[in-house]
Amino acid sequence: MIMPINYILPEFEVERSDYRCIRCRVCERQCANGVHRYDADGDIMLSDEFQCVDCQRCVCLCPTHALKIRKNENELRENANWKQNTILEIYKQANTGGVLLSSMGNPEPFPVYWDKILINASQVTNPSIDPLREPMETRVFLGKKPHDIERDVNGNINTELPPQVELQIPVMFSAMSYGSISYNAHQSLATAAEALGICYNTGEGGLHEDFYQYGKNTIVQVASGRFGVYKDYLEAGAAIEIKMGQGAKPGIGGHLPGTKVGADVSKTRMIPEGSDAISPAPHHDIYSIEDLRQLVFSLKEATDYKKPVIVKVAAVHNIAAIASGIARSGADIIAIDGFRGGTGAAPTRIRDNVGIPIELALAAVDKRLRDEGIRQNVSLVVGGSVRSASDVIKAIALGADACYIATSALLALGCHLCRTCQSGKCNWGIATQDPELVKRLNPETGKERLVNLLTAWKHEIKEMMGLMGINSIEALRGNRLMLRGVGLNEKELEILGISHAGE
Amino acid sequence: MVSLDAKALNHQSLNQQIKSVDENVKLINVLGQRFIAAGAADKSLDIYGTPGNALGAYLNGAVINVYGNAQDAVGDTMNSGQINVFGNIGDAPGYAMRGGRIYVKGDAGYRAGIHMKAYKEHLPVLIIGGKAGSFLGEYQAGGIIIVLGLTDDDKDIVANFPCTGMHGGKMFLRSKCEGIHFPHQVTAASADAEDIDLIRGYVSEFCEVFGYDADEILNADFTVITPDSRNPYKQMYVAN
């Protein structure tokens, strides 16, 4: 039988300078996708471009800089409606009958509101502060705050607070499970979180026994599949996060294929080796805020009310009403994940079409909780593409207590955003369980790079606080006067609760 | 054994009292208090009355006897231990339980044994003496679910949609299951002697707790349901 044409061309071209290439075959050894091959007869390196995902591993490691990966410039006839990608996706589905599966955050050109918001600075009438000479407080405490200050008969403040998570900077590493990312990636995140005085998040795949020692810098997650959840796990962390949703795939569950459930992942998730790890879309015991309250309090009862409980939801329509319900469910912290949030695998259609931008969700939620007088019931943590220290500053001024970052953290570990995590063949040793690939990420180096990234952000956060004349990050929270919009319409400004630049 | 009166106590104070004693506990006048013995490891509780939802959630070794009915989400994410319910049980008992036993004398509600798992030496067992509601063993990933159908009524042994999404473990229904529809990714067969031997010990234990004759109960037609694949969704996707 003749193989039918599948209409798919390679997405990328490998451009190899024969003049520079010394046939050292590093590219061949480094490519888990099997793109490069040495042909001894012709003494030449050949490329199977169909396999290339543009992860840049070969480019970075080629000792003579002989390689470039370029977009395949072959073009289908231009059509503003039927774009090339749209057509290729049709071919892929017609070839296989499969649901399109993608990784990492929504790459489509939706508005990035962070980039349409500008920050204020002190000039003449109010002094700015030099963070190099004066103390600046970037520490935050996440958890329920009391409504009033209570004093005893001697006038001393009653300091008994509900449990809090203390962070030295208002940034945490958001949930990425062991299984979706490697052991070395988890070790990098855990050790960096400890060094930085912040938290990382186990994701829903349980906590590896080696990492219980980083418990006070760990948020343990409970999702619908309840992988690895048991008493010691719940007690190990600084807080417990109930995962209701994820920005990259709101309303659907997770599915770690059996091929990624090796001995160690199986042990951590407490499921049999080789068995699919299925997290159903809903928690089958949660159909209402009252039911959510039940899970929140079952976790509190199991841990003696010593751990703050986070409820993580995806940013979707009516997020303000949803958050209001969560704030009344007994949760201590609400985490909201915007529609540009990353993922190890999500159906393309869902990743690219479901959910709303985190900036709008955050502004709407903060306002709603303040209007209802329940803002102090919860802390707000937002993620879903926080890319820089200025995004953090803008998020806090819009009302967040802290930010979750994951894609930024993976980039620090060497990720090149090739968006093929679902293949399990990550050449950078991050989104893989292949031992040969995992060891490419040195956890010591990984830790150092994460610490570098957030140390730099901390300096930048302090600089920006200083220029606004603010010396405590708490005084920036919800301080929307520090923000102005550019190129936004009235409705967008109204939702964001900010004025236009020039006003 | 210490006796505690649960009358007019909320779940937090009741659980505090239970945790504060080192010995076994007898609870009387229990009326809907939730989360009783959540995460408990090393004691035995006898409960008189009706405990509320999430009884024995994350249970880690404790033994609970309920002399009455139990409500929803009993043994949620249970790791080890045993819960015996001498009446009926509500929805979603044994949600994601990984180990231990839940034995129910009467009927169970919806979604019993949903997402049940198994892991190394942990093999959870859920036995329902009466009939089970819809969605029994949904997403079952491990462990053993047994329904005996001992209650005397004309209901089917299980209501609609059993085993939806099942990808591990085994289910035993004491019935020929004629007219019961199973999804395409599982196989339902009549249990042979070897199958019955697998559950003999558990059923005997169940009978000891509730005063039945195990041989008599096991001497009946059983249907055993097993999933065809541990990777049911493998072919669904194409990389994009």
Contacts between the chains, C-beta under 8 A, distances in Angstrom:
chain1	res1	chain2	res2	distance
A	89	B	240	6.3
A	92	B	238	5.1
A	92	B	240	6.3
A	93	B	238	6.6
A	95	B	238	7.4
A	96	B	238	4.3
A	97	B	238	7.9
A	98	B	235	7.3
A	98	B	236	6.2
A	98	B	237	4.9
A	98	B	238	3.2
A	99	B	236	5.5
A	99	B	237	5.2
A	99	B	238	7.1
A	100	B	237	7.7
A	100	B	238	6.1
A	100	B	240	4.0
A	101	B	237	4.1
A	101	B	238	6.6
A	101	B	239	5.8
A	101	B	240	6.0
A	102	B	240	5.0
A	222	B	77	8.0
A	224	B	115	7.6
A	225	B	96	7.0
A	225	B	115	6.5
A	226	B	77	4.7
A	226	B	95	7.5
A	226	B	96	3.7
A	226	B	115	6.9
A	226	B	117	8.0
A	229	B	58	7.3
A	229	B	77	5.2
A	229	B	96	7.5
A	230	B	58	6.4
A	230	B	60	6.7
A	230	B	77	7.2
A	230	B	79	4.3
A	230	B	98	7.1
A	231	B	39	4.7
A	231	B	41	7.1
A	231	B	58	5.6
A	231	B	60	4.4
A	231	B	79	6.6
A	234	B	39	7.3
A	234	B	58	6.7
A	255	B	233	6.0
A	257	B	231	6.6
A	257	B	233	7.9
A	257	B	234	6.8
A	258	B	230	5.7
A	258	B	231	4.5
A	258	B	234	7.8
A	259	B	231	8.0
A	266	B	119	7.7
A	270	B	98	5.7
A	270	B	117	6.8
A	270	B	119	4.2
A	270	B	122	7.5
A	271	B	117	5.6
A	271	B	118	7.9
A	271	B	119	6.0
A	271	B	141	6.4
A	271	B	142	7.2
A	272	B	118	6.5
A	272	B	119	6.8
A	272	B	141	7.8
A	272	B	142	6.4
A	272	B	168	6.6
A	272	B	230	7.4
A	274	B	230	6.2
A	274	B	231	7.9
A	275	B	141	6.4
A	275	B	142	7.8
A	275	B	167	6.8
A	275	B	168	5.6
A	275	B	230	4.3
A	275	B	231	7.6
A	276	B	167	5.9
A	276	B	230	6.2
A	276	B	231	5.0
A	276	B	232	6.7
A	276	B	233	6.5
A	276	B	234	7.9
A	278	B	139	6.0
A	278	B	141	7.2
A	278	B	165	7.0
A	278	B	167	6.9
A	278	B	233	7.5
A	280	B	115	7.2
A	280	B	139	5.9
A	280	B	165	7.4
A	284	B	92	6.1
A	284	B	95	6.7
A	284	B	111	5.7
A	284	B	114	5.4
A	284	B	115	7.4
A	284	B	138	7.2
A	285	B	72	7.1
A	285	B	73	5.1
A	285	B	76	6.8
A	285	B	91	7.8
A	285	B	92	5.2
A	285	B	95	5.9
A	294	B	34	6.6
A	294	B	53	5.7
A	294	B	54	6.0
A	294	B	73	7.2
A	297	B	11	7.4
A	297	B	34	6.9
A	297	B	35	6.2
A	298	B	34	7.4
A	298	B	35	5.1
A	298	B	38	5.5
A	298	B	54	4.4
A	298	B	57	4.3
A	298	B	58	7.4
A	298	B	73	7.8
A	298	B	76	6.6
A	301	B	11	6.9
A	301	B	12	7.4
A	301	B	15	5.5
A	301	B	35	4.0
A	301	B	38	4.1
A	301	B	39	7.3
A	301	B	57	7.6
A	302	B	35	7.7
A	302	B	38	4.2
A	302	B	39	3.5
A	302	B	57	6.4
A	302	B	58	4.6
A	303	B	39	7.3
A	304	B	19	7.5
A	305	B	12	7.7
A	347	B	237	7.8
A	348	B	240	4.9
A	420	B	239	6.9
A	422	B	237	7.7
A	422	B	239	6.3
A	423	B	239	6.5
